Amino acid sequence: MRPRDVPNILARTRRLGSSIMSISSPSTADEVVLLDDDGAAIGTAGRIEVHTTNTPLHLAFSFHAVHGERTLMTRRDVAKKTWPGVWSNTACGHPRPGESIEDAVRRRVAEELGAPVGDLRLALPDFRYRAVDASGVVENEICPVFVGTLEGDLDPDRSEIMDHAWIERDLVHQTARRAPFLLSPWSVMQFAALEDA
């Protein structure tokens, strides 16, 4: 992906009109949007089936909830296909075909944490990564990173999140730098980028 293409990724995924991004039916409820190397949508695939040892590039998002000087860390359930039991940023997910990324963030955070998103801002629009789990399964995503707040008490979905904790951001950044193996690889990269932003 060339740097000059980065600002266009989100805009392209919003304005594809009658193309695949406007498809919405029960069959697309758990699909992800596939992307070419420049970030243009080129198709869809099932979310579960797309993550293999040769995962194609697809659209995702990450969310970091903040409260004062703390950020909400979550621990992935041990039954997750990739990075089971690993601590990570607040939430991650995939926009469905026809769904804006902002709507996807609000939907998925409410599903996983049982609390709605309040303020929401796009912090890292051009974040992209590829990582390989110890099992060999690959994550390969253009993954805009959002920062925001949560409203109300948390009621996490235990099939997704086995634990959570509000932690001082400075401590999280130090952990990401000094012991990155304790965290998901995408969160390590995101914390470094957010620290520099």
N, C-alpha and C positions, 0 to 999 in steps of 0.2 A: 504494500500500500504506500503510495507516494504521499508526502506531507501535504501537497496541495489538494489531495482528494479528501482528506480527513474532515473538513467542515461540511462536506456534501453528504457524508454517510447518513446522518440522521435525516436530513432533508429528503434524500432519495427514498428512504424507507417510509416516509410519510406521504409521498405524492405519487405513488405508483398507480393510482387510480384503479382501472379495471384489471390490472395485472394481479399477480398472486397475492399481493399484500391486501387486496380488498376481499379476498376469499374469506368467508366466514360461514361455517356450518358445523354441526356436531362433530364431523370427521376431522376438523382442524383444531379441536379443543386442546389437543396435546401434541401439536406440531410446532416445529421451529422453522425459522426462515433461513434458508441457505444463502450464502453470499459468495460473490466472486472476490478476487484478490483486492479489488478496488472498493469493496463494500457495497456493491449493487446486488439487490435481491435476484436470485436466479432459480428459486424453487423452494419447496418445503420438504420436510421429512419428519417422521415420528420422533418425539423427544427421546424416548427410551432407546429406539433402534439406532439413532444417529450417533450415539456415543459408543465408539468401538476403538480398536487399536489403530484405525485410520479415519478418525472423525473429520468430516469436511468442515470448512469454515462456516460458522453460522452466527446469528445475532443473539446477544445475551445482554444482561445488565448486572451490575452489582450495586448494592445499597449499603451505606454506612449511616446508622442512626447515631446522633450525637445529643448529649445533654450536658450543657456547661462544658467542662473540660474532659468529660468522659465519652467513650464510644461503646456501643453495645456489641460485644463479641458473642458468637453462637458456636456451639459445638455440633458438628454434623452427626446425625444418628449413625450408629454402628452398622445399620443395614443399608446405608447408602452405597451405590455402585462404585463411586470414586471417593477417595480420601475419607473413608468412614472413620468416625470418632475424632476427626481433626478439628481444631478450633479455626474459625474463619471470621470474615466480616459479617455484618448483621444478616444480610440475605442476598441471594442471587437468584436469577431466573431467566426466562426466555420470553420475549414478546411473541404472542401468537400471530398468525397471519391476520392482517387487518386491524391489529391492535397497536396503538401508539406505545412507545417505550415508557412514557410517563404513566400511562394507564396500567401497563404491565407491572411497573414497580409497585404502584398502589395496590393492585390486585394481589400480587404474590406476597408482599409483606403482610397484608391482612390475613392471607391464608396461612402463612407460616408462623406468624407471631401473635395473631389474634388481636392486633391493635392497628388502627388506621395510621397512615402517614399524615403528618401535619405539613410543615414547610418542606419543600423539596427543591433542590437545585442541582443542575448538572455540573459536576466538578471536573471530570476528566472525559471529555467527549470522544477522544481518539484512543482510548485505552484498548489495547489488543494483546492477546497472549496465546501461547500454546504451552501446555504442560502435560506430562505423562505420569499417571499414577503408578504405584508399585506393581499393580496388577497388569499394567500395559495399556489400560484404557486412556485415551487422549481427550483432553479438552482443547478446543481450537476455536476461539471466539473473538469477534469484535464486540467489546463489552463496555459500553459507556458506564461511567461510575457516577452515582448520585449520592449526595449527602443530604440528610434531612432530620426531621424530628418525628417522634411517635406520640400519639395521643392516647391516654388511658393506660390501664394495666395490661401487662402481657399475659397471653394464654397460648404458649407455643404448641404447635402441632408436634407431638412427640415422635411421629414417624419421620419427621424431618430434622428436628432439633432436640438433642438429648440434654442440653444444658445451655445456659446463657449467663452472662455477667457484664455489668457495666464496669469498664476499666479505664483508668486515666490514659488519655491518648499518648502522653509522653512515654508511659510504660509500654504501651502496645508498639510504638515506633521503635523503642529500644529492643524489644523482643524480636521484632521483624528483622532488625539489623544483626543482632547478636545470636539469635537461635531461630533462624527461619524455618528449620525443620519441624518446629512446633505448630506451625500455621499452614493454612492452605497456600499453595504457591501464588495464586492470583492475588490473595490478600496481601502477601509480602510485597509484591510488585506495586499494588495499589497504595499501600501505606507509604512506600518510598516516594511515589509520585505525588501523593497528597501532601507529604511533608515538604516537598519542593515547590508545590503550587502556591 
